[in-house]
Each structure stands twice: as structure tokens, then as C-alpha cells.
């Protein structure tokens, strides 16, 4: 497997990152996951803008040019014999002395990993997935908003809980905020529809401000739907007409089964992806053919 390190492409076995890198020692770093369509990273500008803003807040001196990153992505996926790929780009603080920092990080480490995209059977996809309520609560953000940071223990604990619950293949776990409001999935943002209003938990619940989440809100508004970001309960989700999840790799994922902590399952709608879910997924996929330009 070939990986990218500080702008180069090399064998994974040849890559070296210092044990003094503060990404390893203190979790000081951020990452972005995105995918390519026809070899082009989708919405790369938005991902990099979020990455740069987080780096600025953490004192990591990193700026990148989208054209350079896109070229690096193309080189890396070609080196791995892929046409399209799942991309994870990580910027860690870089090497520094042991102990908490006394200034900004001037020499970050930039790592890029790729893997094949998961296959999607649309017929199965539209029958939807299970979303199971977790006992693990979403932790509070690192700053005023949540960064896509290397501090991923909360997500991993929730994932371990999900696996231990014996869920169906492909199921996702849903975390609540400490106040009990709907927050987000382990690797996804949450949407639901009630009376033709497209709803998603507010950023104030501590969720990640997802790129695909942002896009879906724009698409829904563009189609004339009322959109709402707010504080919602599990009971409100049980009353939803449609439910779906979003992330940059899987796009929009219909949810047709909601399972509570006791293992009781509730069917959403008629057990198939709803009309608004299908419409927005079609529009999103159309958007991916325009190199990120809204059609």
C-alpha cells in the first residue's frame, strides 16, 4: 500500500513519524475524510477551509493549496491502482519537545491515506439501515465548535458499545448530548423529516459541522423545503416521517429502523427510503458530477 507523507508518495512500510510528534503524544491534530468522483476530490475547498480553520485555532501553522492537494490525491490513488477512493488527510502538530506547547507548531506532519470505496447496492441501500440509540453520550467539543480532531476516543467507545449490542450489519449508533438531545451518529450527521420540514440537530448540541450536512441543508432549501436546526428528543425522532444519515463517503444513508437502548425497534415510514430522502440523494449525486459547483 502506498501512502502520502508531507507531499510525497511512498510505501507505507517506509513512512516514519517521530515519537515526539504532538499528534501522537497529545492528540494535537485534525483530519478530513472525503472521496473522489472520477478522480476529483469532491468539495475539497470546503474540507480544506474547515481543516485550515481548525489548525488556526490549535496553533498549527498549516495552509494548503487545493490544486496541489488534488494533484497529490490523484498521484496517490493512481499509485494504489484505484480509480476513485476514500481519502483520509491528517495534519498533526509535528515534532516538538515533551510537554505542553509554549508557542505555535511551525512544522506539522501531513499524512494522506487512501482505500477502496465501499460498494453500494442501491436496491439494498434504499431499504435503509438500523439506527440504534447508544448509552454513550456525545462528549463536549474541544472548543466553541467540534473539530474533526484526533481525539476520537468518544466515537470509539460508542462503536464498541454498538458492536457489543449485536446489531445488524451496517447499523449506525446514535449518541445524545449530555442534556439528552439528539446529537449525531458515530460517523455521521442525523436528519429527519416531520410534516415536510427537514430537521437536523443544531451545532450547539456539540456535533461536528459536517460538510455533507451543510450541502444537504443547501439542497433542501434550494428545493423549497423548510429546514430547521434545533434541539430534538428521541421521542420526536420516533415520530419522524423519514430519517437519514450523512457523511462524505456514504452520501445520504436512509434509516428505516430505530432501536432504543432496550432493543425495541420502531419502523420508520413504510420501511423504505422516503420521497424526500430519495430526492435529495438524487440531487446530491447530480451535484457530484459538476466538480462541486451547484448546478
Secondary structure, 3 states (H helix, E strand, C coil): CEEEECCEEEEHHHCCCCCCEHHHHHCCEEEEEEEEECCEECCHHHHHHHHHHHHHHHCECCCCCHHHHHHHHHHHHHHCCCCCCEEEEEEECCECCCCCCCCCECCCEEEEEEECCCCCCHHHHCCCEEEEECCCCCCCCCCCCECCECCCHHHHHHHHHHHHCCCCCCCEEEEECCCCCEEEECCCEEEEEECCEEEEECHHHCCECCHHHHHHHHHHHHCCCEEEEECCCHHHHHCCCEEEEEECCCEEEEEEEEECCCCCEEECCCCCCCHHHHHHHHHHHHHHHHCCCCC
